[in-house]
Amino acid sequence: MTKAIFFDVANTLLHKPALMESILVAFKKFGHEIPLSQIKTNHQKLTEEIVFPDETTKEFYLGFNAKLCESLNMEATDSLVNEIFEASKGLEWAAFDDLLVLKELSIPIGIASNWDKSLRTKLKHYFSYDFRWILVSEELGVKKPHSEFFDKMLEASGFEANEIMFVGDSMRLDINPSKNAGMQAVLIDRNNFYSAYNGVKINSMNQLSSLL
């Protein structure tokens, strides 16, 4: 029986709607006609592979952008990498449109995310919902996918692992480690990136209540 749900945040509850289009524009400025779908796919692959720090820096994103260029078979020149950074910086976060369901859930909800301490303020800005638990990697001193992070979820909630549902968008950071911890892992895959995944998967948060 599910007694609590924990959610990842980045690209699970919050996203940057203008990000992919901004990267597309940067590529076009340098004469690269790359399909938006390909940019999205390669960007998500890199997001799965690269370890993000709790607090990202310009240097981190320049390195990320260089790898994105290389994955698209183009030269990662300093000018192009910087153009992508300038086009992407300062973009606003937004809550996904399918999150009204959170208010309809009858069990307590928690947050468990790799983020810096600013996450608490962001959550208050985008959600009127009062999350029972908010676990932030910078505060905990440990990040997903480390098993200790998931142990801290159990300690905070007081529930057994099999009584907790964990919802996230990353196989590496969310699904595999929560499964290993004995939790009910639910993949949110709005763009069908993991088309071959045979585990529990939803394409919209509106499907969540059917799993409870």
C-alpha positions in Angstrom: 0.0 0.0 0.0 1.3 3.4 -1.0 1.5 5.8 2.0 3.6 8.6 0.6 4.8 10.0 -2.7 8.1 11.7 -3.3 8.9 13.7 -6.5 12.0 14.7 -8.2 11.8 18.4 -9.3 13.9 19.3 -12.4 12.0 18.1 -15.5 9.6 16.3 -13.3 7.7 19.2 -11.7 9.5 22.2 -13.1 11.1 22.8 -16.5 12.4 25.7 -18.6 9.9 25.9 -21.5 12.1 28.1 -23.7 15.3 26.2 -23.3 15.3 24.0 -26.4 14.0 26.7 -28.7 16.8 29.0 -27.4 19.5 26.4 -28.2 17.9 26.0 -31.6 18.2 29.7 -32.3 21.8 29.7 -31.2 22.7 26.9 -33.6 20.9 28.7 -36.5 22.8 31.9 -35.8 26.0 29.9 -36.7 24.4 28.3 -39.7 23.6 24.9 -38.2 20.1 23.6 -39.1 19.4 21.0 -36.5 16.0 19.5 -36.0 14.5 20.5 -32.7 13.7 16.9 -31.9 17.3 15.9 -32.3 18.4 18.7 -30.0 15.9 17.5 -27.4 17.1 13.9 -27.7 20.8 14.6 -27.5 20.3 17.1 -24.6 18.4 14.6 -22.6 21.0 11.9 -23.2 23.7 14.2 -22.0 21.6 15.2 -18.9 21.5 11.5 -18.1 25.2 10.9 -18.5 26.7 14.0 -16.9 26.8 14.6 -13.2 25.3 18.1 -12.4 26.7 20.0 -9.4 24.1 21.3 -6.9 25.0 24.8 -7.9 25.9 25.1 -11.6 28.4 27.6 -12.9 29.2 29.1 -16.3 32.2 26.8 -16.7 30.0 23.8 -16.1 27.5 24.9 -18.8 30.2 25.7 -21.3 31.5 22.2 -20.9 28.0 20.8 -21.2 27.4 22.9 -24.4 30.6 21.7 -25.9 29.5 18.1 -25.4 26.1 18.9 -26.9 27.8 20.3 -30.0 30.0 17.2 -30.4 27.1 14.9 -30.0 25.5 16.7 -33.0 28.7 16.2 -35.0 29.7 19.9 -35.1 32.8 21.6 -33.9 32.5 23.0 -30.4 34.1 26.4 -31.0 34.4 28.8 -28.1 32.1 31.3 -29.9 29.3 28.7 -30.5 29.5 27.3 -27.0 29.3 30.8 -25.6 26.4 31.7 -27.8 24.4 28.7 -26.5 25.2 29.7 -22.9 24.1 33.3 -23.5 20.9 32.1 -25.2 20.1 29.8 -22.3 21.1 31.7 -19.2 18.4 33.4 -17.1 15.5 31.4 -18.6 12.5 31.1 -16.3 11.4 27.9 -14.7 7.8 26.9 -15.0 5.6 24.2 -13.5 4.3 21.6 -15.9 0.7 21.9 -16.9 -0.3 18.5 -15.5 0.3 19.2 -11.9 -3.1 20.1 -10.6 -3.4 16.4 -9.8 -1.1 17.0 -6.8 -3.9 18.7 -4.9 -6.2 15.7 -5.5 -3.9 13.1 -4.0 -5.0 11.9 -0.6 -1.6 10.9 0.7 1.3 13.1 1.9 3.7 14.3 -0.7 7.5 15.0 -0.5 10.2 16.5 -2.6 13.6 14.8 -3.1 15.9 16.6 -5.5 19.5 17.3 -6.4 19.4 21.1 -6.0 20.9 23.9 -4.0 19.2 25.6 -1.1 17.2 27.9 -3.3 14.8 25.1 -4.1 12.7 25.8 -1.1 12.0 29.4 -2.3 11.3 28.1 -5.9 8.8 25.6 -4.6 6.9 28.3 -2.7 6.9 30.5 -5.8 5.5 27.9 -8.1 3.3 25.8 -5.8 0.7 26.6 -3.2 0.8 23.0 -2.1 2.3 22.4 1.3 4.8 19.6 0.8 5.2 17.4 3.8 9.0 16.8 3.3 11.5 18.7 1.2 14.9 16.9 0.8 17.6 19.0 -1.0 20.9 17.5 -1.8 23.0 20.5 -0.9 21.4 20.5 2.6 21.8 16.7 3.0 25.4 16.6 1.8 24.6 13.7 -0.5 23.1 13.5 -4.0 21.0 11.1 -6.0 21.7 8.4 -7.1 23.7 7.6 -3.9 21.8 5.1 -1.8 22.3 7.3 1.3 20.0 9.9 -0.3 17.2 7.4 -0.5 17.9 6.2 3.1 17.3 9.8 4.2 13.9 9.7 2.5 13.0 6.7 4.6 14.2 8.4 7.7 12.3 11.6 7.0 9.0 9.9 6.2 9.1 7.1 8.7 7.7 4.7 6.2 9.0 1.4 4.8 10.6 1.6 1.4 7.8 -0.4 -0.3 5.2 2.1 1.1 6.8 5.0 -0.8 6.3 5.8 -4.5 9.1 7.8 -6.1 8.3 9.7 -9.3 11.1 11.1 -11.5 12.2 11.6 -15.1 15.8 10.1 -14.9 16.6 6.4 -15.1 20.1 7.0 -13.6 19.1 9.4 -10.8 15.6 8.5 -10.0 14.2 5.2 -11.2 17.1 2.7 -10.8 18.2 3.9 -7.4 14.7 4.1 -6.0 14.0 0.6 -7.3 17.2 -0.6 -5.6 16.0 1.0 -2.4 12.8 -1.1 -2.6 10.5 1.8 -3.5 7.7 1.9 -6.0 9.5 3.6 -8.9 7.4 5.5 -11.5 9.0 7.1 -14.6 7.4 10.3 -15.9 8.3 10.3 -19.6 6.3 13.1 -21.2 8.3 12.9 -24.5 8.5 9.1 -24.7 12.3 9.3 -24.5 12.4 5.9 -22.8 10.1 4.1 -25.4 11.6 0.7 -24.6 11.2 0.9 -20.8 9.0 -1.9 -19.5 8.6 -0.7 -15.9 5.9 1.5 -14.5 5.8 4.6 -16.7 3.4 7.5 -17.1 3.3 10.2 -19.8 1.3 12.6 -17.7 0.9 13.3 -14.0 -2.8 12.9 -14.7 -2.2 9.1 -14.8 -0.7 9.1 -11.3 -3.9 8.6 -9.4 -4.6 5.3 -11.3 -1.5 3.8 -9.7 -2.6 4.4 -6.1 
